């Protein structure tokens, strides 16, 4: 849960680096929260607006942590735009996001793994 809250604390921070665990824990918690909200809406017979509102609320932090994750592998945040290419873009971005941190310091800052350890 700390990883999720850390991303929310850095709501619109696009500078720096985010290690793999920070990014994927945020994605996992988002997935769980959306499933819970969707289930509650289905039980209550609602129109399904809660999951959409939640996704809108975490849009900026999601983009920010994805950019910081790309910085961690020494890529610019503009690589997120590769998602505009159907299928291939998502596969390429997924490969980038699962890569391990670049060793040492890069132009975006020190390695977050080293700072934590």
Secondary structure, 3 states (H helix, E strand, C coil): CHHHHHHHHCCCCCCCCCCHHHHHHHHHHHHHHHHHHHHHHHHHCCCCHHHHHHHHHCHHHHHHHHHHHHHHCCCCHHHHHHHHCCCHHHHHHHHHHHCCCCCCCECCECCHHHHHC
